Amino acid sequence: MITHLIGKSVLIIEDDDKIRNLVKIYLQKEGYEVLEAANGNVGKKMIEQYDPCLVILDLMLPEMSGEAICHWIREEYESLMPIIMLTAKASEKQRIAGFKLGADDYVVKPFSPAELMVRVEAVLRRTASRCGKLSFTGLTVKPVKGEALINGKKLELTNFEFKLLHMFMQHPDQILSREQILNYIYEHQEKAVTERTIDVHIKNLRDKIKENTPKDYIQTVRGMGYKFATS
C-alpha cells in the first residue's frame, strides 16, 4: 500500500461498468478514496461537490464528453486538479489535443491496471501541491482552509476537534495513545488539557460525525487508545 498517498481522493468518470469497477478495485487496494460517475453530467456534479485530488476521465461519455469536462475544469471551474485521460482514442493528434485541453497524462485502452496505478502515483506526486486535503469514505479535512466535511457537508468543529480529526486522518488505522495524541497536538508547547480530557473531546467529535453518517471512524482500542478506521 502506498501509505504516503493514503487519503487522496480519485474520481473515476467512466461509462463502462467493468472498466470503472476494475480501476476502483486497484485504486482501493492502494489506499485511495474512490468516487465514481457513469456519465459526464454526474461527474461534473461530483467534482463540484467533492473536489477530488485527481480525475480519471474517459473521453467518450454519455451526456457530456470527456473533452467538455476537461475544458470546463480548466476554464470555468478554474481548477488545476490533475486529470488522467482514459480513452480508446490512440492517435498522436488525439493525444496532443488531450494535453492541450489540460490533461496531465493520457492512457490508451486497452490498458494495464497496474501501469495505470503507477501513472496515478506519478501524477499525484508531481502535482502534490494541488491537493491540500485528506479524504476517507466521504470524510474530508482541508487543513489550509480549516474545514472538515462529511459527504460534502461542512462539520462545525472546535479548533481542538479539528486538530484531533486531522491528526487521526494523518495516521489511518494506527493505534494512538492519549499521550501520543497530546504530544502530537501540542508538540513542544505546554499541555493545556489532561489525557482524560482527550476522551471528552473525542466523544464530542464522534457525536458530530455520527450526526451525518453511521460509520464509526474513530474507534476505541481498549487499554491502548484510539485509532481512525478506514474500513
Residue pairs with C-beta under 8 A, 6 or more apart in sequence:
1 29
1 30
1 31
2 30
2 31
2 121
3 31
5 30
5 31
5 32
5 121
5 124
5 125
6 31
6 32
6 172
6 230
7 31
7 33
7 134
7 135
7 136
7 169
7 170
7 172
8 32
8 33
8 53
8 54
8 124
8 131
8 134
8 135
9 32
9 33
9 34
9 35
9 50
9 52
9 53
9 54
9 131
9 133
9 135
9 140
10 27
10 32
10 33
10 34
10 35
10 52
10 53
10 54
10 55
10 56
10 120
11 35
11 36
11 37
11 43
11 46
11 47
11 50
11 52
11 54
11 55
11 56
12 20
12 23
12 24
12 27
12 34
12 35
12 36
12 37
12 56
13 37
13 39
13 40
13 42
13 43
13 55
13 56
13 57
13 58
13 61
13 66
13 69
14 20
14 23
14 36
14 37
14 38
14 56
14 58
14 61
14 86
15 38
15 39
15 58
15 60
15 61
15 62
16 58
17 38
19 58
19 86
19 109
20 36
20 38
22 113
23 56
23 86
23 113
23 116
24 34
24 36
26 113
26 114
26 116
26 117
27 34
27 117
27 120
28 34
30 117
30 120
30 121
31 172
31 230
32 120
33 135
33 136
33 137
35 46
35 50
35 52
37 43
37 45
37 46
39 61
39 62
39 63
39 64
40 61
40 62
40 63
40 64
40 65
40 66
40 68
40 69
41 63
41 64
42 63
43 55
43 57
43 61
43 64
43 69
44 64
44 69
44 72
46 52
47 55
47 69
47 73
47 77
47 79
47 81
48 77
49 152
50 135
50 140
50 152
51 79
51 81
51 133
52 81
53 81
53 82
53 124
53 130
53 131
53 133
53 135
54 81
54 82
54 83
54 84
54 120
54 123
54 124
54 127
54 131
55 69
55 73
55 81
55 82
55 83
55 84
56 84
56 86
56 116
56 120
57 66
57 69
57 70
57 83
57 84
57 85
57 86
57 103
58 66
58 85
58 86
58 87
59 65
59 66
59 67
59 85
59 86
59 87
59 89
59 98
60 66
60 87
60 88
60 89
61 69
66 85
66 87
67 97
67 98
67 101
70 83
70 85
70 98
70 101
70 102
70 103
71 101
71 102
73 79
73 81
73 83
73 102
74 80
74 101
74 102
80 127
80 130
81 130
81 131
82 104
82 105
82 123
82 124
82 126
82 127
82 130
83 102
83 103
83 104
83 105
84 103
84 104
84 105
84 106
84 107
84 116
84 119
84 120
84 123
85 98
85 103
85 105
85 106
85 107
86 107
86 109
86 111
86 116
87 94
87 98
87 106
87 107
87 108
87 109
88 108
88 109
89 95
89 98
89 108
90 108
95 106
95 108
98 106
99 106
104 123
104 126
104 127
105 119
105 122
105 123
107 115
107 116
107 119
124 131
132 142
132 143
132 144
132 145
133 140
133 141
133 142
133 143
134 140
134 141
134 166
134 169
134 170
136 169
136 172
136 217
136 228
136 230
137 215
137 230
138 150
138 151
138 213
138 215
139 148
139 149
139 150
139 169
139 209
139 213
139 215
139 217
140 147
140 148
140 149
140 150
141 147
141 148
141 149
141 162
141 165
141 166
141 169
142 148
142 149
143 166
146 162
147 154
148 154
148 155
148 157
148 162
148 165
149 155
150 209
150 212
150 213
151 212
151 213
153 212
155 208
155 209
155 212
156 208
157 165
157 205
157 208
158 201
158 204
160 185
160 193
160 201
161 201
161 204
161 205
161 208
163 185
164 181
164 185
164 201
164 202
164 205
165 205
167 176
167 181
167 184
167 185
168 176
168 217
168 218
168 226
168 227
168 228
169 228
171 228
172 228
172 229
172 230
173 227
173 228
173 229
173 230
173 231
174 227
174 228
175 221
175 224
175 225
175 226
175 227
176 184
176 225
176 226
176 227
177 224
177 225
178 195
178 196
178 198
178 199
178 225
178 226
179 195
180 225
181 198
181 225
181 226
182 191
182 193
182 195
182 198
186 192
193 201
202 218
202 226
205 218
206 216
206 217
206 218
209 215
209 217
209 218
210 216
216 229
217 228
217 229
218 226
218 227
218 228
218 229
219 226
219 227
219 228
219 229
220 226
221 227
